[in-house]
């Protein structure tokens, strides 16, 4: 009998699988190399919130109002009332931009601001001003902590200015303390804007 020689076919399937694995590895490295380049570029493009200028006109209006002439306090508390309303609106604008809802706080401040103009001889004006300033300070502090961590010094100065308003002393006898609070708020808001 004649012997039949059986030749084994060369493994084509192994070569195909090897080619697919090499292709997959190449695609993996190419994709990762491109992704690493993109990640390296992202930190250069990001900026802190301190470098972003909102230029909110409401905040600018408050800052301008305070910077123009803050020595107009009188018995009728018109200046203080207007400053509180402008500061309240500016604080609300910053809160809106930061995504905070502060309507209840804003309403309370407006109530206190309105109370100081009702009777010029009332002796509780300083107490109402202090309450309004404390509320605004707390709102600004929440925003500062969440969105502007680099403004801790300015925030501390505002807190100190708010605490320096003595509720037991007539407002006109502590004009410097009230004006200092408005000035410190203007500095903080200007940097947030």
Order of alpha helices (4+ residues) and beta strands (2+ residues): alpha-alpha-alpha-alpha-alpha-alpha-alpha
